[in-house]
Amino acid sequence: MNEHAPQDGHQTRPVIRQLDENTANRIAAGEVVERPASAVKELVENALDAGATRIDVAIEEGGKRLIRVTDDGCGMTGDDLPLALSRHATSKIDGTDLLAIRSFGFRGEALPSLGAVGRLTITSRVQGGDGAQIRVEGGRIAPVRPAGANCGTVVELRDLFFATPARLKFMRTDRAETQAVADVMRRLAMAEPYVGFRLTADGREIFRTDAEQGELFGALTMRLTRIMGPEFTENALSIDAERDGIALTGLAALPTYSRGAAVAQHLYVNGRPVRDKVLSGALRAGYMDVLASGRYPAAVLFLNCDPQLVDVNVHPAKAEVRFRDGQSARGLIVSALRHALAGAGHRASSTVGDATLAAFQPEQAPPAAQRAWRPDTPSDAAIRASLDLQAPVEHRDPGFAEAPSGRYEEPSEQPVAAPLGAARAQIHENYIIAQTEDGMIVVDQHAAHERLVYERLKAQAAEHGIRSQALLIPEVIELSEGDAQRIMSIADELADLGLVLEPFGSGAVALREQPAMLTRLDAKALIRDILDDLADQGSSDRLRGRIDAVLSSMACHGSVRSGRRMSADEMNALLREMERTPRSGQCNHGRPTWVKLRLTDIERLFGRSG
């Protein structure tokens, strides 16, 4: 029964009530503090704003029982502590300009929200001052009292959500919550290489990174090496670009160093870790035709701009941002990534070679068998036999190079010092073996030539444009008035790709021409997909992707097929063209086109090292 409907059937007017401050804080906590990791994020960001150079975080039971954040920042006085627990009280902004935000915590919601749903204690001391402490439990604030403390601040939060026990039902296991806290710490540590971070869970240290030294990019690279692993930085490209007042720096991995999920993608705006659909879409677009389906690039990218150009006040959790010109930021990321990948040329990730070596590893024999099989010194008979085999002879049986064709063709002189070396053999009519100064290269001839042909086709399309074909009867596509205006706003871009649209009354467009290479085009479905991209990301690469897919298919059918025997000169010509061609380290489907085995690794396989 409706509580507003009295027994006589007359409807009463709902009463408007002013919620008390404690209730308002608990409501705010629902947005700001979703889980223990959210509380850690807010407290660590406050420590960074305070100028801390060392931040220690200790948690128990995944942060549900205890979260303690200790920093060596500027600290607070006893008079500051009650004000810090008031809603919308902050030292970060003065309220005159909500876009001029240069700090992490600026909304003044974190501490009062935490105090409303947990047992919060803040102990702090400023340089040259006395220590002070304040407690708040379920929104009830106790008086400030003196306390012994080092310079800086210690924030201790116990029994998170004890005042709102229903929230505890949504918490995951202690292990999952601990992992979420560790992820937050790593994400923040990536952007602050000059700050040391330490995380302990139930008394066990699970993450630590000391403050880095040196210039910024070197310090950042070292920090990412420690957090992302040396394989990432070894296989990453440096990104440094600027456009329209937005600077982009960071590292982006080679396409052949990809992941099965978007777990290695980290985006920052003015040092703040963000999750933004436009920026994530730009990252995908930058790798559009160099990754296999279902693979995700690895990258750590930092966008820096005037705070006036980006709104970080979108959500209380501050994980979302809104650019004044989102397309400019997106275009910068896409162009910078494509330029870096093109500049990498034939380079492929070192992990490909490591995986190849792992596949070659022989089974380990027992130690005694190893000693019997490989004596420390050869016998006299073995030495004499070896010398006899090395003596010159007038005739030998055909060697490895002569065996396939029965006739040895002397190749033209090729430089072993070249990046991909000189071709020495072809095996299984598909794999080229090349010798380098320090090892050997194995090339998949079909995959490599497919990428070369694809890049030539793309260059020709960019130079001469995409040829369009006029329709005998224009196709009318009914849309809403808003969608019709939205698709016509990018009509010029679509026309450059061979798709010519014209307005056709209110809420409809007419397709006059379509790309000639797309013979079976469902124009209505394509346009609706493009509209979905525009609504979700503000832009669309769907038509470009369809055209690239056709060019890729053409390249596949026009490249050197597996099973074709190649001459030495043909193999070397392929190697040289790979060295000159952008993105030749991976085929059109994102697979590597070549792997490198270092001579030292090969010798180790045969027990010759050391």
C-alpha positions in Angstrom: 0.0 0.0 0.0 1.3 3.5 -0.8 2.5 5.2 2.3 1.3 8.5 0.9 -2.3 7.4 0.4 -4.5 7.9 3.5 -7.5 5.7 4.3 -10.0 8.1 2.8 -8.4 7.8 -0.6 -7.0 11.4 -0.8 -3.4 11.7 -2.0 -1.1 13.6 0.4 1.8 15.7 -0.7 5.3 14.2 0.0 7.3 16.0 2.6 10.6 17.5 1.6 13.2 16.9 4.3 16.8 18.1 4.8 19.1 15.1 5.2 21.4 15.3 8.2 25.2 15.6 7.5 25.9 12.1 8.5 23.4 10.6 6.0 24.8 12.9 3.3 28.3 11.6 4.0 27.2 8.0 3.8 25.5 8.7 0.5 28.7 10.3 -0.8 30.7 7.4 0.5 28.6 5.1 -1.9 30.1 7.0 -4.8 33.6 7.8 -3.5 34.3 4.6 -1.6 33.1 1.6 -3.6 35.6 -0.9 -2.0 38.8 -0.9 0.1 40.8 -0.1 -3.1 38.8 3.1 -3.5 39.7 4.2 0.0 43.4 3.5 -0.6 43.3 5.4 -3.9 41.8 8.5 -2.2 44.2 8.4 0.8 47.3 7.8 -1.3 46.3 10.7 -3.7 46.0 12.9 -0.6 49.5 11.9 0.4 50.8 12.8 -3.1 49.1 16.2 -2.9 50.9 16.7 0.4 54.2 16.4 -1.3 55.1 12.9 0.1 58.3 11.2 -1.1 57.5 8.0 0.7 54.1 6.3 1.1 53.5 3.1 3.2 50.2 1.4 3.0 49.3 -1.5 5.3 46.0 -3.5 5.0 44.4 -6.4 6.8 41.7 -8.7 5.5 41.8 -7.1 2.1 41.4 -3.6 3.7 38.0 -4.5 5.3 39.5 -4.7 8.8 42.3 -2.1 8.5 43.8 0.4 6.0 46.7 2.5 7.3 48.4 5.0 5.0 51.6 6.7 6.3 53.3 9.5 4.4 56.2 12.0 5.0 54.3 15.0 3.4 53.7 18.4 4.8 51.3 17.3 7.5 48.4 19.1 9.2 48.0 21.2 12.4 45.5 20.5 15.2 43.3 23.3 13.8 43.3 21.7 10.4 42.1 18.3 11.4 38.4 19.1 12.2 38.1 21.1 9.0 39.6 18.2 7.0 36.7 16.0 8.1 34.1 18.6 6.9 32.4 18.0 3.6 33.7 20.0 0.7 36.6 21.4 2.7 39.8 21.2 0.8 43.2 22.9 0.5 43.5 22.1 -3.2 41.2 24.8 -4.8 39.5 28.0 -3.7 36.3 27.5 -5.6 36.7 30.3 -8.1 37.6 28.1 -11.0 36.5 24.5 -11.1 38.6 23.8 -14.2 41.9 25.0 -12.8 42.6 21.8 -10.9 46.2 20.7 -10.5 45.8 18.2 -7.7 44.3 14.7 -7.1 42.0 15.4 -4.1 40.0 18.5 -4.7 36.3 17.7 -4.0 36.7 17.5 -0.2 34.6 14.3 0.0 37.0 11.4 0.8 37.8 11.9 4.5 34.3 12.8 5.7 32.9 9.9 3.6 35.4 7.4 5.1 34.6 8.7 8.6 30.9 8.2 7.9 31.2 4.5 7.1 34.2 3.4 9.2 36.4 4.1 12.3 38.8 6.8 11.1 41.9 8.1 13.0 44.1 10.9 11.6 47.5 11.6 13.3 49.6 14.4 11.8 52.4 16.9 12.5 53.8 19.8 10.5 57.5 20.7 10.5 58.3 22.5 13.7 54.9 21.9 15.2 53.2 19.5 17.7 51.5 16.3 16.7 47.7 16.1 16.9 45.1 13.4 16.5 41.4 13.2 15.7 39.0 10.3 15.6 35.7 9.9 13.9 33.5 6.8 14.2 30.4 6.3 12.0 30.2 10.1 11.5 30.7 11.1 15.2 33.8 13.3 15.5 35.8 13.3 18.8 37.8 16.3 20.0 41.3 16.9 18.8 44.0 15.7 21.2 47.8 15.9 21.3 49.7 12.9 19.9 53.3 11.9 19.3 54.0 11.8 15.5 56.7 12.2 12.9 56.4 14.9 10.3 53.7 13.9 7.9 50.3 12.1 8.3 49.1 8.7 9.3 45.5 7.9 8.4 44.1 4.7 9.9 40.7 3.3 8.8 39.3 0.4 10.7 36.2 -1.7 10.1 35.3 -0.2 6.7 31.5 -0.2 6.1 30.7 -1.2 9.7 28.2 1.7 9.7 26.6 0.4 6.5 26.8 -3.4 6.9 24.8 -4.0 3.7 27.8 -2.8 1.7 29.9 -5.6 3.2 27.8 -8.2 1.3 29.1 -6.8 -2.0 32.8 -7.2 -1.0 34.8 -9.9 -2.7 37.2 -12.3 -1.0 40.2 -11.0 1.0 42.5 -12.1 -1.8 40.5 -10.3 -4.5 40.3 -7.1 -2.5 44.0 -7.2 -1.8 44.8 -7.6 -5.5 42.6 -4.6 -6.2 44.5 -2.5 -3.7 47.8 -3.7 -5.2 46.6 -2.7 -8.7 45.7 0.8 -7.4 49.1 1.2 -5.8 50.9 0.1 -9.0 48.8 2.4 -11.2 49.6 5.4 -9.0 53.3 4.4 -8.7 53.7 4.4 -12.5 53.0 8.1 -12.7 55.2 9.1 -9.7 58.7 7.7 -10.3 60.3 10.0 -7.7 58.1 8.7 -4.9 58.7 5.4 -3.0 55.7 3.1 -2.4 55.3 0.1 -0.1 52.2 -2.1 0.4 51.9 -4.8 3.1 48.9 -7.1 3.5 48.4 -9.0 6.8 52.0 -8.3 7.7 53.5 -9.5 4.4 55.1 -7.1 1.9 53.5 -7.6 -1.5 54.6 -4.5 -3.4 57.5 -2.1 -3.0 59.3 0.3 -5.3 61.9 2.8 -4.1 62.1 6.4 -5.5 64.0 6.5 -8.8 66.8 8.8 -9.6 67.9 10.7 -12.7 66.1 12.6 -15.4 62.3 12.1 -15.8 62.1 9.8 -18.8 64.9 7.6 -17.5 63.3 7.4 -14.0 59.9 6.6 -15.6 61.4 3.8 -17.7 63.0 2.3 -14.6 59.8 2.6 -12.7 57.8 0.9 -15.5 60.5 -1.8 -15.7 60.0 -2.6 -12.0 56.2 -2.6 -12.2 55.4 -3.9 -15.8 58.5 -6.1 -16.0 61.7 -5.8 -18.2 60.0 -7.6 -21.1 57.6 -4.6 -21.5 60.2 -1.9 -21.6 62.6 -4.0 -23.8 59.8 -4.4 -26.4 58.3 -0.9 -26.1 58.6 2.2 -28.3 59.1 5.7 -26.9 56.1 8.0 -27.5 56.7 11.8 -27.5 54.3 14.0 -29.5 52.3 17.2 -29.1 49.3 18.8 -30.7 46.9 21.6 -29.9 48.4 22.2 -26.5 48.3 18.5 -25.5 51.5 16.6 -24.9 51.7 12.8 -25.2 54.6 10.8 -23.7 55.1 7.2 -22.5 55.8 3.7 -23.8 53.8 1.6 -26.2 54.7 -2.1 -26.9 55.3 -3.7 -30.2 52.3 -5.4 -31.8 54.0 -8.8 -31.3 54.1 -8.1 -27.6 50.3 -8.1 -27.1 48.1 -9.5 -24.4 44.9 -11.5 -24.3 43.0 -8.7 -22.4 43.3 -5.0 -21.8 45.2 -5.5 -18.5 48.4 -3.8 -19.6 46.8 -0.6 -20.8 47.3 2.4 -18.5 46.2 5.9 -19.4 47.0 9.1 -17.4 45.7 12.7 -17.8 47.8 15.3 -16.0 49.3 12.5 -13.9 45.8 11.1 -12.9 45.0 7.5 -13.8 41.8 7.5 -15.9 39.5 5.1 -17.6 38.2 6.9 -20.6 36.3 5.3 -23.6 37.6 7.9 -26.1 41.2 7.4 -25.1 40.9 3.6 -24.9 39.3 3.7 -28.4 42.2 5.8 -29.7 44.7 3.2 -28.3 42.9 0.5 -30.2 42.7 2.5 -33.4 46.5 3.2 -33.2 47.1 -0.6 -33.5 44.1 -1.2 -35.8 45.8 -3.2 -38.6 48.7 -4.7 -36.8 47.0 -6.8 -34.1 45.3 -10.2 -34.4 41.6 -10.4 -33.4 41.3 -10.9 -29.7 44.7 -9.4 -28.8 45.2 -6.1 -26.9 48.1 -3.7 -27.0 50.2 -2.9 -24.0 50.9 0.7 -23.3 51.5 3.3 -20.6 50.6 6.8 -22.0 50.6 10.2 -20.3 48.6 13.1 -21.6 49.5 16.5 -20.2 47.7 19.7 -20.9 46.4 22.9 -19.4 43.8 22.0 -16.8 41.4 24.3 -18.5 41.3 21.9 -21.5 40.0 19.0 -19.5 37.3 18.5 -16.9 38.2 16.1 -14.1 35.1 16.9 -12.1 32.9 14.5 -14.0 32.5 11.9 -11.2 33.3 11.8 -7.5 35.7 8.9 -8.0 37.6 11.1 -10.5 38.3 8.2 -12.8 36.6 9.8 -15.7 37.6 13.0 -17.6 36.1 15.0 -20.4 38.2 16.9 -22.9 37.1 20.2 -24.3 38.2 18.8 -27.7 38.1 15.1 -27.4 38.9 14.5 -31.0 42.1 16.4 -30.7 43.3 14.2 -27.9 42.2 11.1 -29.8 43.9 12.1 -33.0 47.1 12.8 -31.1 47.2 9.3 -29.7 46.3 7.6 -33.0 48.8 9.5 -35.1 51.6 9.2 -32.5 51.1 5.4 -32.1 51.0 4.8 -35.9 54.1 7.0 -36.4 56.0 5.1 -33.7 55.0 1.7 -35.1 56.0 2.7 -38.6 59.3 4.0 -37.3 60.0 0.6 -35.7 60.3 -0.8 -39.2 60.9 -4.6 -39.2 61.4 -4.8 -35.4 59.6 -7.6 -33.6 59.4 -8.4 -29.8 62.2 -10.3 -28.2 59.6 -12.6 -26.5 59.0 -14.3 -29.9 62.6 -15.5 -30.0 62.5 -16.5 -26.3 59.4 -18.6 -27.0 61.2 -20.2 -30.0 64.2 -21.1 -27.8 61.9 -22.6 -25.2 60.4 -24.8 -27.9 63.9 -26.0 -28.7 64.9 -26.9 -25.2 65.8 -30.6 -24.9 64.7 -32.8 -22.1 67.0 -32.6 -19.2 68.9 -35.8 -18.5 69.8 -36.9 -14.9 73.1 -35.4 -13.7 74.9 -38.7 -13.8 73.9 -39.2 -17.4 74.9 -35.7 -18.3 78.4 -36.4 -17.0 78.6 -39.6 -18.9 77.4 -38.0 -22.1 79.7 -35.0 -22.0 83.1 -35.7 -20.7 85.3 -32.9 -19.5 88.0 -33.5 -22.2 87.8 -35.4 -25.5 89.7 -38.7 -25.8 92.8 -39.0 -28.1 90.9 -41.1 -30.6 88.2 -38.4 -30.8 90.8 -35.7 -31.4 92.4 -37.7 -34.3 89.0 -38.4 -35.9 88.2 -34.7 -35.7 91.5 -33.7 -37.4 90.9 -36.3 -40.1 87.5 -34.9 -40.9 89.0 -31.3 -41.1 91.6 -32.4 -43.7 91.0 -31.1 -47.3 89.4 -33.5 -49.7 89.0 -33.3 -53.5 85.3 -34.2 -53.5 82.5 -34.0 -51.0 78.9 -35.0 -51.1 76.4 -32.3 -51.8 76.0 -30.1 -48.7 72.9 -28.6 -47.1 72.6 -25.7 -49.5 72.9 -27.9 -52.6 70.6 -30.7 -51.5 67.1 -29.3 -52.3 67.7 -28.5 -56.0 70.7 -30.6 -56.7 72.5 -27.5 -58.0 74.2 -24.8 -55.9 73.5 -21.3 -57.0 76.0 -18.8 -55.7 74.1 -15.9 -54.3 75.1 -12.3 -54.8 77.1 -10.9 -51.9 74.8 -9.9 -49.0 75.8 -8.2 -45.8 75.7 -10.4 -42.7 75.8 -7.2 -40.7 72.4 -6.1 -42.1 69.6 -6.2 -39.4 68.1 -9.3 -40.9 71.4 -10.8 -42.2 72.0 -12.8 -45.3 69.9 -15.7 -46.6 71.6 -19.0 -46.2 68.8 -21.6 -46.9 65.1 -22.2 -47.4 63.4 -25.1 -45.6 59.9 -26.6 -46.1 59.6 -24.1 -49.0 58.3 -21.5 -46.5 60.9 -20.6 -44.0 64.0 -18.6 -44.8 67.1 -19.1 -42.7 69.4 -16.0 -42.6 72.7 -15.5 -40.8 73.5 -12.4 -38.8 76.6 -11.3 -37.0 75.4 -12.6 -33.7 72.9 -15.4 -34.6 70.3 -16.4 -37.1 66.9 -15.2 -38.4 64.0 -17.5 -39.3 61.5 -15.7 -41.6 58.0 -16.8 -42.6 58.2 -15.9 -46.3 54.4 -15.8 -46.9 53.6 -13.7 -43.8 56.5 -11.3 -44.5 55.6 -10.8 -48.1 51.9 -10.4 -47.2 52.8 -7.4 -45.0 55.0 -5.9 -47.7 52.3 -6.1 -50.3 49.7 -4.8 -47.8 51.8 -1.7 -47.0 52.3 -1.0 -50.7 48.5 -1.2 -51.3 47.8 1.1 -48.4 50.4 3.6 -49.7 48.8 3.5 -53.2 45.3 4.0 -51.7 46.6 7.0 -49.6 48.3 8.6 -52.7 45.5 8.1 -55.2 42.5 7.9 -53.0 39.9 5.1 -52.6 38.1 4.6 -56.0 34.3 4.9 -55.6 31.6 3.4 -57.8 28.4 5.3 -58.5 25.1 3.5 -57.8 22.5 3.3 -60.6 19.8 3.8 -58.0 20.8 5.7 -54.9 20.1 3.8 -51.7 17.9 5.8 -49.2 18.6 5.0 -45.6 16.0 6.0 -43.0 17.4 7.4 -39.8 16.3 9.6 -36.9 16.8 13.3 -37.5 19.6 13.4 -35.0 21.4 10.4 -36.5 21.1 11.8 -40.0 22.7 15.1 -38.8 25.4 13.1 -37.0 26.4 11.0 -40.0 26.4 14.0 -42.3 28.7 15.8 -40.0 31.5 13.4 -41.1 30.3 13.1 -44.7 33.5 14.6 -46.0 35.7 12.0 -44.2 33.5 9.2 -45.5 33.7 10.6 -49.1 37.5 10.4 -48.9 37.0 6.7 -48.2 34.7 6.3 -51.2 31.3 6.5 -49.4 29.4 9.4 -50.7 26.2 10.4 -48.8 23.8 13.2 -49.3 20.9 14.5 -47.2 17.5 13.1 -48.3 14.8 15.0 -46.5 14.3 15.0 -42.7 15.7 11.9 -41.0 17.2 10.2 -44.1 20.4 10.1 -46.2 21.0 8.8 -49.7 24.0 6.7 -50.6 25.2 7.9 -54.0 28.6 6.1 -54.3 30.3 3.4 -52.4 34.0 2.1 -52.4 34.5 0.0 -55.5 36.4 -2.6 -53.6 33.5 -3.3 -51.3 31.4 -5.3 -53.7 28.9 -6.7 -51.2 28.2 -3.8 -48.9 25.3 -3.7 -46.5 25.3 0.1 -46.4 22.5 0.4 -43.8 24.3 -1.9 -41.3 27.6 -0.1 -41.9 26.2 3.3 -41.3 24.4 2.2 -38.1 27.7 0.7 -36.9 29.4 4.0 -37.6 26.7 5.9 -35.7 27.2 3.6 -32.7 30.9 4.4 -32.8 30.2 8.1 -33.0 27.8 7.9 -30.0 30.3 5.8 -28.0 33.6 7.3 -28.9 32.9 10.4 -30.8 34.6 9.0 -34.0 34.6 5.9 -36.1 37.3 3.9 -37.9 34.8 1.2 -39.0 34.8 2.1 -42.8 38.6 2.5 -42.7 38.8 -0.9 -41.1 36.6 -2.5 -43.7 38.7 -1.1 -46.5 41.9 -2.2 -44.8 40.5 -5.7 -44.5 39.9 -5.8 -48.2 43.4 -4.6 -48.9 44.7 -7.2 -46.5 42.9 -9.9 -48.3 44.2 -8.7 -51.7 47.7 -8.7 -50.2 47.3 -12.2 -48.9 46.3 -13.5 -52.4 49.0 -11.5 -54.1 52.0 -12.5 -51.9 54.5 -15.3 -52.2 52.7 -18.5 -51.3 53.9 -21.1 -48.9 55.5 -24.0 -50.9 57.3 -21.8 -53.5 61.0 -22.4 -53.7 62.9 -19.1 -53.8 66.3 -18.3 -55.2 69.0 -16.9 -52.9 68.7 -13.4 -54.5 64.9 -13.5 -54.1 65.3 -14.3 -50.4 67.8 -11.6 -49.8 65.7 -9.1 -51.7 62.8 -10.0 -49.4 65.0 -9.4 -46.3 66.1 -6.0 -47.6 62.6 -4.9 -48.3 61.5 -6.0 -44.9 64.2 -3.8 -43.4 62.8 -0.8 -45.3 59.1 -1.3 -44.7 57.2 -0.1 -41.7 55.4 -2.7 -39.5 57.1 -5.6 -41.3 57.8 -7.3 -38.0 54.2 -8.7 -38.0 51.9 -9.9 -40.7 48.4 -8.4 -41.4 46.9 -10.6 -38.7 49.3 -9.6 -35.9 51.5 -12.7 -36.0 55.3 -12.3 -36.1 57.0 -12.5 -39.5 60.4 -13.5 -38.2 62.2 -14.6 -35.1 65.8 -14.2 -34.0 68.0 -16.7 -32.2 71.2 -15.4 -30.7 74.3 -17.5 -31.2 74.9 -17.6 -27.5 71.4 -19.0 -26.9 71.9 -21.6 -29.7 75.2 -22.7 -28.1 73.6 -23.0 -24.8 71.0 -25.4 -26.3 73.9 -27.7 -27.3 75.7 -27.3 -24.0 78.6 -25.3 -25.6 78.3 -22.2 -23.4 80.6 -21.7 -20.3 
